[in-house]
């Protein structure tokens, strides 16, 4: 259904010494209401965009609303999403507000086709039936998924999330509008390029990952163009940058493109999880994982998501927060 846009009034208040713009009084604010054509669970759809519980660009509130702060082609913007009664309401502020609202249906999986997935394993069939609100998000933004994915290379998720949080809060800008406290829009490509070496070290980022990010932001415009490409072609373009391999490119296009077939290879844990769930092999490697996912060609990422949602994972034999991706450089 076509969205409906409306301006919002202006008013700010001060609470506890901190300036706060109430949601109902924010300006400039625009609103869009969109009705999806099937079940939709915000947490499942948007969850992959959150980089840890302290992500300054993402917030889930007790009322069920989801907030995102993004750097769009039109500039920074803040988006608040709520879902009630079968309808989704998006409210946005900042220069990027209209772009975010235009993108809202795709962000929530309007371009995704869950019916294309045919489960051939009882576990996947059961999980798909139990979680009908799963849709694959498509942000249309490459760099906002690429940079945190690079930060996650070969380190624990805790280390990567902390680095993302520290760098965005220090070098980003406050999210426009009435965003919850301490929400920030990630830095511009130019700002990323000018971060001093010691700041990367203070954030726990080694020279290799920092250098990969610096190489990427120097060609940010070309990489961002990949949002309009098919996922496989977008991955090829990303992997031209030294330090970006199949793991990072897959993690990126899963979010930027909603790519249903972009299975993550080179991950420390995923092969064992998929192997255990679909074949009883907790020690599976990438080749075994890909063989087990081969019946779902075209939908292998969705199949892997369903495996993870099933909760059927092997008991842990390694530290809980083990390294994420191992790039093949």
C-alpha positions as CSV (number, residue, x, y, z in Angstrom):
1,X,0.0,0.0,0.0
2,X,1.3,3.5,-0.8
3,X,2.7,5.3,2.2
4,X,1.2,8.5,3.8
5,X,3.5,11.3,4.7
6,X,2.8,14.1,7.2
7,X,4.9,16.8,8.9
8,X,5.3,17.0,12.6
9,X,5.4,20.0,14.9
10,X,8.4,21.4,16.7
11,X,9.2,21.5,20.5
12,X,12.1,20.6,22.7
13,X,12.4,20.1,26.5
14,X,15.2,19.7,29.0
15,X,15.0,16.8,31.4
16,X,17.7,16.0,34.0
17,X,20.1,18.5,32.5
18,X,19.9,16.7,29.1
19,X,18.0,18.1,26.1
20,X,15.2,15.8,25.0
21,X,12.9,16.1,22.0
22,X,9.7,14.2,22.8
23,X,8.6,11.8,20.0
24,X,5.2,13.5,19.8
25,X,6.7,16.9,19.4
26,X,9.7,16.2,17.1
27,X,10.4,18.2,14.0
28,X,11.0,18.0,11.2
29,X,9.2,14.6,11.3
30,X,7.6,12.7,8.6
31,X,5.3,9.7,8.9
32,X,4.6,6.7,6.6
33,X,2.1,3.9,7.2
34,X,2.7,0.7,5.3
35,X,0.7,-2.6,5.4
36,X,2.8,-5.7,4.7
37,X,1.2,-8.5,2.8
38,X,1.9,-11.1,5.4
39,X,3.1,-11.7,9.0
40,X,6.0,-9.5,10.1
41,X,8.1,-9.7,13.2
42,X,10.2,-6.6,13.7
43,X,12.8,-8.2,15.9
44,X,13.4,-11.0,13.5
45,X,13.6,-8.8,10.4
46,X,15.8,-6.0,11.9
47,X,17.8,-7.9,14.5
48,X,20.7,-8.6,12.1
49,X,21.3,-4.8,11.9
50,X,22.0,-4.5,15.6
51,X,25.7,-4.8,16.4
52,X,25.4,-5.7,20.1
53,X,23.2,-4.4,22.9
54,X,25.1,-1.1,23.0
55,X,25.0,-0.3,19.3
56,X,24.6,3.5,19.1
57,X,22.8,3.2,15.8
58,X,20.1,0.8,16.9
59,X,17.7,0.7,19.8
60,X,14.7,-1.4,20.8
61,X,12.4,0.2,23.3
62,X,10.1,-1.3,25.9
63,X,7.0,-0.3,23.8
64,X,8.2,-2.6,21.0
65,X,9.4,0.2,18.7
66,X,12.7,0.0,16.9
67,X,14.9,3.0,16.3
68,X,17.7,3.2,13.7
69,X,20.1,6.0,13.0
70,X,21.5,5.9,9.4
71,X,23.7,7.8,7.0
72,X,21.6,7.9,3.9
73,X,22.5,9.3,0.4
74,X,20.4,12.4,1.5
75,X,22.2,12.8,4.8
76,X,21.8,11.6,8.4
77,X,18.4,10.4,9.5
78,X,16.6,8.7,12.4
79,X,13.8,6.2,11.9
80,X,11.3,4.9,14.4
81,X,9.3,1.8,13.5
82,X,6.3,0.4,15.2
83,X,4.0,-2.4,14.2
84,X,0.4,-2.7,15.4
85,X,-2.8,-4.2,14.0
86,X,-1.2,-5.5,10.9
87,X,0.2,-2.1,9.9
88,X,3.7,-0.6,10.2
89,X,4.2,3.0,11.1
90,X,7.5,4.7,10.3
91,X,8.4,8.1,11.6
92,X,11.6,9.8,10.5
93,X,13.7,12.9,11.2
94,X,16.7,14.6,9.7
95,X,17.9,15.2,6.1
96,X,17.6,11.5,5.4
97,X,14.0,11.2,6.7
98,X,12.3,11.0,3.3
99,X,14.9,8.5,2.0
100,X,14.4,6.3,5.0
101,X,10.6,6.3,4.6
102,X,10.9,5.5,0.9
103,X,13.1,2.6,1.8
104,X,10.8,1.4,4.7
105,X,9.0,-1.5,2.9
106,X,12.3,-2.9,1.5
107,X,13.9,-2.5,5.0
108,X,11.1,-4.7,6.3
109,X,11.4,-7.4,3.6
110,X,8.9,-6.2,0.9
111,X,11.3,-7.4,-1.7
112,X,11.8,-10.8,0.0
113,X,9.9,-13.8,-1.1
114,X,9.7,-16.4,1.8
115,X,7.5,-18.6,-0.4
116,X,10.6,-19.3,-2.6
117,X,12.0,-21.4,0.3
118,X,10.9,-25.0,0.2
119,X,12.1,-26.8,3.4
120,X,13.5,-30.3,2.8
121,X,14.3,-31.0,6.4
122,X,11.9,-31.4,9.2
123,X,13.7,-28.9,11.5
124,X,13.6,-26.2,8.8
125,X,9.9,-26.8,8.1
126,X,9.1,-26.6,11.8
127,X,11.1,-23.4,12.3
128,X,9.7,-21.7,9.2
129,X,6.2,-22.6,10.4
130,X,6.9,-21.3,14.0
131,X,8.5,-18.0,12.8
132,X,6.3,-16.9,9.9
133,X,7.3,-13.2,10.6
134,X,10.8,-13.8,9.3
135,X,11.7,-11.5,6.3
136,X,15.2,-10.7,5.0
137,X,15.9,-7.0,5.5
138,X,17.3,-4.9,2.7
139,X,18.8,-1.6,3.9
140,X,20.0,-0.3,0.5
141,X,23.2,0.9,2.3
142,X,26.5,-0.8,1.8
143,X,29.0,1.0,4.0
144,X,26.9,0.9,7.2
145,X,27.0,-2.9,7.0
146,X,30.5,-3.3,5.6
147,X,32.4,-1.3,8.2
148,X,31.1,-3.2,11.2
149,X,31.6,-6.5,9.3
150,X,35.3,-5.6,8.8
151,X,35.5,-4.8,12.5
152,X,34.2,-8.4,13.3
153,X,37.0,-10.1,11.3
154,X,39.0,-12.6,13.4
155,X,38.0,-11.1,16.8
156,X,35.4,-11.9,19.4
157,X,32.0,-10.3,18.9
158,X,32.4,-8.4,22.2
159,X,35.6,-6.8,20.9
160,X,34.0,-5.9,17.6
161,X,30.9,-4.5,19.2
162,X,32.9,-2.4,21.6
163,X,35.0,-1.0,18.7
164,X,32.0,-0.1,16.7
165,X,30.3,1.6,19.7
166,X,33.4,3.6,20.7
167,X,34.2,4.8,17.2
168,X,30.7,5.7,16.2
169,X,30.1,7.6,19.5
170,X,33.4,9.5,19.2
171,X,33.4,10.3,15.5
172,X,29.8,10.0,14.4
173,X,27.1,12.7,15.1
174,X,24.0,12.6,17.3
175,X,21.0,11.1,15.7
176,X,18.5,13.7,14.4
177,X,15.2,14.2,16.1
178,X,13.9,12.6,19.4
179,X,16.1,9.5,19.3
180,X,16.7,7.8,22.6
181,X,19.8,9.0,24.5
182,X,23.3,8.4,23.1
183,X,22.1,7.3,19.6
184,X,24.5,8.3,16.8
185,X,24.8,8.3,13.1
186,X,28.0,6.6,11.9
187,X,30.8,8.8,10.6
188,X,31.1,9.9,7.0
189,X,33.6,8.2,4.7
190,X,35.9,11.2,5.0
191,X,35.7,11.1,8.8
192,X,36.5,7.4,8.9
193,X,39.5,8.2,6.7
194,X,40.8,10.8,9.1
195,X,40.6,8.8,12.3
196,X,44.2,8.9,13.8
197,X,46.0,5.6,14.2
198,X,46.0,5.8,18.0
199,X,42.2,6.1,18.1
200,X,41.9,2.8,16.3
201,X,44.2,1.3,18.9
202,X,42.2,2.8,21.7
203,X,39.1,1.2,20.3
204,X,40.9,-2.2,20.1
205,X,41.2,-2.3,16.3
206,X,44.4,-3.8,15.0
207,X,46.3,-2.3,12.0
208,X,45.0,-4.9,9.6
209,X,41.3,-4.2,10.1
210,X,41.9,-0.4,10.4
211,X,43.8,-0.5,7.1
212,X,41.0,-2.5,5.4
213,X,38.4,0.1,6.5
214,X,40.6,3.0,5.3
215,X,41.0,1.3,1.9
216,X,37.2,0.8,1.7
217,X,36.2,4.3,2.6
218,X,38.6,5.8,0.0
219,X,36.3,4.1,-2.6
220,X,33.1,4.4,-0.6
221,X,31.1,5.9,-3.5
222,X,32.0,3.0,-5.8
223,X,31.2,0.5,-3.0
224,X,27.9,2.2,-2.2
225,X,26.9,1.9,-5.9
226,X,26.9,-1.9,-5.3
227,X,23.6,-1.5,-3.5
228,X,22.0,-1.4,-7.0
229,X,23.7,-4.5,-8.2
230,X,22.7,-8.2,-7.9
231,X,24.2,-9.6,-4.6
232,X,26.8,-11.8,-6.3
233,X,28.1,-8.9,-8.4
234,X,28.1,-6.7,-5.3
235,X,30.2,-9.2,-3.5
236,X,32.7,-9.3,-6.3
237,X,33.0,-5.5,-6.2
238,X,33.5,-5.5,-2.4
239,X,36.2,-8.2,-2.6
240,X,38.2,-6.1,-5.0
241,X,39.3,-4.2,-1.9
242,X,42.2,-5.9,-0.2
243,X,41.2,-7.3,3.2
244,X,37.6,-7.9,2.2
245,X,36.9,-11.6,1.5
246,X,33.9,-13.9,1.1
247,X,33.0,-13.8,4.8
248,X,32.8,-10.0,5.0
249,X,31.1,-9.5,1.6
250,X,28.4,-12.1,2.5
251,X,27.8,-10.5,5.9
252,X,27.4,-7.2,4.1
253,X,25.0,-8.1,1.3
254,X,22.9,-10.2,3.6
255,X,21.9,-6.8,5.1
256,X,22.4,-4.3,2.3
257,X,20.7,-6.4,-0.3
258,X,18.5,-8.9,1.6
259,X,20.4,-11.6,-0.3
260,X,18.7,-14.9,0.4
261,X,21.5,-17.0,-1.1
262,X,24.6,-15.2,0.4
263,X,25.7,-17.9,2.8
264,X,28.5,-17.0,5.1
265,X,31.6,-19.1,4.5
266,X,34.8,-18.8,6.5
267,X,32.9,-18.5,9.8
268,X,34.3,-20.3,12.9
269,X,31.0,-21.6,14.2
270,X,28.4,-21.6,11.4
271,X,29.5,-24.8,9.6
272,X,29.4,-26.8,12.9
273,X,25.9,-25.4,13.7
274,X,24.5,-26.1,10.3
275,X,26.3,-29.5,10.1
276,X,24.9,-30.5,13.5
277,X,21.3,-29.3,12.8
278,X,21.0,-30.8,9.3
279,X,23.4,-33.7,9.3
280,X,24.4,-34.5,12.9
281,X,28.0,-33.4,12.3
282,X,29.2,-30.9,14.9
283,X,32.6,-30.8,13.3
284,X,31.5,-29.9,9.8
285,X,33.6,-27.5,7.7
286,X,32.6,-25.1,5.0
287,X,32.5,-27.9,2.3
288,X,30.1,-30.0,4.4
289,X,27.9,-27.0,5.3
290,X,27.7,-26.0,1.6
291,X,26.8,-29.6,0.7
292,X,24.0,-29.7,3.3
293,X,22.7,-26.3,2.1
294,X,22.9,-27.3,-1.6
295,X,19.2,-28.4,-1.8
296,X,18.4,-24.8,-0.9
297,X,20.4,-23.1,-3.7
298,X,19.0,-19.6,-4.1
299,X,17.9,-19.6,-0.4
300,X,20.9,-20.8,1.5
301,X,21.1,-17.7,3.7
302,X,17.5,-18.1,4.7
303,X,18.1,-21.8,5.5
304,X,21.1,-20.9,7.7
305,X,19.0,-18.2,9.5
306,X,16.3,-20.8,10.1
307,X,18.9,-23.2,11.5
308,X,20.1,-20.5,13.9
309,X,16.5,-19.7,14.9
310,X,15.7,-23.3,15.6
311,X,18.0,-23.3,18.6
312,X,19.4,-26.7,17.6
313,X,23.1,-26.0,18.1
314,X,25.9,-28.3,19.4
315,X,27.1,-27.8,22.9
316,X,30.0,-25.3,23.2
317,X,33.5,-26.6,23.5
318,X,35.2,-23.3,23.0
319,X,35.0,-19.9,24.8
320,X,31.5,-18.5,24.3
321,X,32.6,-15.3,22.4
322,X,34.9,-17.0,19.9
323,X,36.2,-15.2,16.7
324,X,33.6,-14.6,14.0
325,X,35.0,-14.6,10.5
326,X,38.2,-15.9,9.0
327,X,38.8,-14.2,5.7
328,X,40.5,-16.0,2.8
329,X,42.7,-13.2,1.6
